[in-house]
Amino acid sequence: MSSLDPLARFDRILVASDGSNFSDGAIRLGIDLGVKAKARLTVMTMVLTNPEYEALAPALVAKKEVEAGQHLDGLAAKAREAGLDCQPMLCRGDEPAREIVEAARKINADLVIMGRRGKRGLARLMVGDAVVKVIGKGPCSVLVAPQAAQMWTGRILLATDGSRFGDAAAVSAGMIARCCPTAVTVVTALVPSHNEKRQQEGKAAMARIVAHLLSQGIDAVGEAITGEPDQVILETAQKCGAGLIVTGSHGRTGFDKVLVGSVSERVIGKAACPVLVVKA
């Protein structure tokens, strides 16, 4: 784990807004984190359309494009007032997640910030369908913001299971703790169904990460708690007053596909604070 690791840099941030209040937290975090990280910010929104719709209702599509452009201009103005280099991006298509992923690739984003839900409805109940797909298919880490999210001042809760995804999360948590000075609690879940060897590996990973953070001058403590991972993470976050949860995109089993029913998805859906899902 090195501070020079590209996973530890947020030089290019993409904020995806759907124009609704569900994106308010993402916008706030994008601007505030962008200022602290001295990042280049891109704000994007999209007009939901397709060739058939454009042929049937061109005036309505044009109206939506004007409204989307005005929304982007307002976001870019806020960012520039805060001193950020900010570029607006208007996309068109019928699949929000695909457009966000393509936008992230186009600007070589280090981080995508988006709301936990969107105005298209609760397709996946607790977590918006676009969020799940962007995490699963996107090229970079994703910071998921509840509507009321603010820039964190409380501790960072870093969840690890000893996998390479957990190590990647540790690198990013350390960078954020230096960028936005705060303490870190490292937690690992001792899952009752796991054997003793697996549980000891989790404890060792937690201790290794705490030692690394301390060597970087970061105030860090570790906890190994018996329970299911999502419950352990959420309960520990509440107990320590975490302002941000950082976790890997996948666990030790390493699913190279869209997240469905994963620990990360459950934590995102129930957490009161923003959740950073780090890609390895």
Residue, then its C-alpha position, 0 to 999 in steps of 0.5 A: m500500500s503506497s501513497l503513490d498508488p493511482l488508486a489513492r488519487f482523486d485528480r479527476i472527479l465525475v459528479a453524476s446528477d439526474g437533476s432531482n433532489f436525490s443528487d443534492g448530496a452528491i453535488r455537495l460532496g463533489i464540490d467539497l471533496g474536489v476543493k480538498a483534493k484540488a481535483r478537476l471536476t466534471v458535472m454530468t447529467m443526461v437527457l433520457t431519449n432514443p431515436e424513436y422518441e426524438a422522432l415522435a416528440p422533437a420539441l419535448v426533447a429540445k425542451k429537456e435539453v435546454e433544462a438539462g443545460q441550465h441545470l449543468d450551468g448552475l452546477a458548474a457555476k457553484a463549482r467555479e465559485a468554490g475555485l474548482d476547474c469544472q466542466p459540464m457534460l450533457c449526455r443523451g441516451d436511454e440507459p443512465a448507468r451506461e452513460i455514466v460509465e462511458a463518461a467516466r472512461k472518457i475523462n479517465a475519472d478517478l472517482v464517480i460521485m452519485g446519489r444513492r437513488g434517482k428520480r426514476g424510482l426505487a427499482r432496487l428498493m434501497v439502492g438505485d439500479a444505476v448505482v449498482k451497475v456503475i459500481g459493477k461496470g465502471p472503471c473507477s471507485v464510486l462514492v454513493a451519497p444519501q440525499a442529505a450527505q455533507m462533507w464528513t467530519g467524523r471518523i472514517l470507517l474502513a471495512t476489510d476482509g483481507s482481500r486485495f479489494g480490502d487493501a485497495a480500500a485501505v489505500s484510498a481511506g488513507m489518502i482521504a484521511r490525509c486529505c481531509p484530516t480525520a481518524v480511521t477505524v478499521v473493522t473486520a467481521l469474524v463471520p461465525s460460519h468461517n473457520e478459524k484460519r479465515q477469521q485469523e486472516g481477517k484479524a491479521a489484515m486489520a492489524r496490518i492496515v492499522a499499522h500501515l495507517l499509523s506509520q503514515g501519521i494517521d490516527a487509526v484503531g482496529e476492531a475485529i467483531t463477530g457477526e455478518p459483515d454488513q451488520v458489523i459495518l453498519e453497527t460499527a459506523q453508528k457506534c463510532g460516529a463515522g462520517l464516511i464508510v470505505t469498503g472494497s467493491h467485492g469480497r474475497t470471493g471476487f465476483d467480476k460482475v455487477l453487484v447483486g445482493s453483496v455486502s457493499e450493496r447492503v451497506i450502501g442501502k442502509a448507511a446514514c453516511p456516504v459510502l465509498v466503494v473502491k475498485a481494485 
